[in-house]
Amino acid sequence: MRTTIELSDALHERLRRQSQRDDIPLARLPGSVVERGLQADIMQASPKRQSGRFMVLAPAATRARVTASAVQKAIDETDVL
């Protein structure tokens, strides 16, 4: 799926360098960073109930909205870029 996101020039440059260093297309790198952040959030959630073949997860009580600063912090902490 394609979407448009706005990035600061500095963040775009960091993504561009990381994509070159890791030989990953620049278009895919932001999605993988966001996916890792969301996966970490799911891992903190506790199971709520089973629904057919799927486990329905309840969000963590302290779950907050994902902000640009939270994404930037995750990038900085994981040394992705």
MODELLER restraints for C-alpha pairs under 7 A, 6 or more apart:
rsr = mdl.restraints
at = mdl.atoms
rsr.add(forms.Gaussian(group=physical.xy_distance, feature=features.Distance(at['CA:14:A'], at['CA:81:A']), mean=5.86, stdev=0.5))
rsr.add(forms.Gaussian(group=physical.xy_distance, feature=features.Distance(at['CA:15:A'], at['CA:26:A']), mean=6.82, stdev=0.5))
rsr.add(forms.Gaussian(group=physical.xy_distance, feature=features.Distance(at['CA:15:A'], at['CA:81:A']), mean=6.24, stdev=0.5))
rsr.add(forms.Gaussian(group=physical.xy_distance, feature=features.Distance(at['CA:16:A'], at['CA:26:A']), mean=6.01, stdev=0.5))
rsr.add(forms.Gaussian(group=physical.xy_distance, feature=features.Distance(at['CA:18:A'], at['CA:81:A']), mean=5.21, stdev=0.5))
rsr.add(forms.Gaussian(group=physical.xy_distance, feature=features.Distance(at['CA:19:A'], at['CA:25:A']), mean=5.89, stdev=0.5))
rsr.add(forms.Gaussian(group=physical.xy_distance, feature=features.Distance(at['CA:19:A'], at['CA:26:A']), mean=5.31, stdev=0.5))
rsr.add(forms.Gaussian(group=physical.xy_distance, feature=features.Distance(at['CA:19:A'], at['CA:29:A']), mean=6.67, stdev=0.5))
rsr.add(forms.Gaussian(group=physical.xy_distance, feature=features.Distance(at['CA:37:A'], at['CA:74:A']), mean=6.93, stdev=0.5))
rsr.add(forms.Gaussian(group=physical.xy_distance, feature=features.Distance(at['CA:44:A'], at['CA:60:A']), mean=6.37, stdev=0.5))
rsr.add(forms.Gaussian(group=physical.xy_distance, feature=features.Distance(at['CA:45:A'], at['CA:57:A']), mean=6.26, stdev=0.5))
rsr.add(forms.Gaussian(group=physical.xy_distance, feature=features.Distance(at['CA:45:A'], at['CA:58:A']), mean=5.91, stdev=0.5))
rsr.add(forms.Gaussian(group=physical.xy_distance, feature=features.Distance(at['CA:45:A'], at['CA:59:A']), mean=5.01, stdev=0.5))
rsr.add(forms.Gaussian(group=physical.xy_distance, feature=features.Distance(at['CA:45:A'], at['CA:60:A']), mean=4.73, stdev=0.5))
rsr.add(forms.Gaussian(group=physical.xy_distance, feature=features.Distance(at['CA:46:A'], at['CA:57:A']), mean=5.96, stdev=0.5))
rsr.add(forms.Gaussian(group=physical.xy_distance, feature=features.Distance(at['CA:46:A'], at['CA:58:A']), mean=5.84, stdev=0.5))
rsr.add(forms.Gaussian(group=physical.xy_distance, feature=features.Distance(at['CA:46:A'], at['CA:60:A']), mean=6.80, stdev=0.5))
rsr.add(forms.Gaussian(group=physical.xy_distance, feature=features.Distance(at['CA:47:A'], at['CA:55:A']), mean=6.73, stdev=0.5))
rsr.add(forms.Gaussian(group=physical.xy_distance, feature=features.Distance(at['CA:47:A'], at['CA:56:A']), mean=6.30, stdev=0.5))
rsr.add(forms.Gaussian(group=physical.xy_distance, feature=features.Distance(at['CA:47:A'], at['CA:57:A']), mean=4.55, stdev=0.5))
rsr.add(forms.Gaussian(group=physical.xy_distance, feature=features.Distance(at['CA:47:A'], at['CA:58:A']), mean=6.06, stdev=0.5))
rsr.add(forms.Gaussian(group=physical.xy_distance, feature=features.Distance(at['CA:48:A'], at['CA:56:A']), mean=5.61, stdev=0.5))
rsr.add(forms.Gaussian(group=physical.xy_distance, feature=features.Distance(at['CA:48:A'], at['CA:57:A']), mean=5.04, stdev=0.5))
rsr.add(forms.Gaussian(group=physical.xy_distance, feature=features.Distance(at['CA:48:A'], at['CA:58:A']), mean=5.31, stdev=0.5))
rsr.add(forms.Gaussian(group=physical.xy_distance, feature=features.Distance(at['CA:49:A'], at['CA:55:A']), mean=5.99, stdev=0.5))
rsr.add(forms.Gaussian(group=physical.xy_distance, feature=features.Distance(at['CA:49:A'], at['CA:56:A']), mean=5.34, stdev=0.5))
rsr.add(forms.Gaussian(group=physical.xy_distance, feature=features.Distance(at['CA:50:A'], at['CA:56:A']), mean=5.86, stdev=0.5))
rsr.add(forms.Gaussian(group=physical.xy_distance, feature=features.Distance(at['CA:75:A'], at['CA:81:A']), mean=6.54, stdev=0.5))
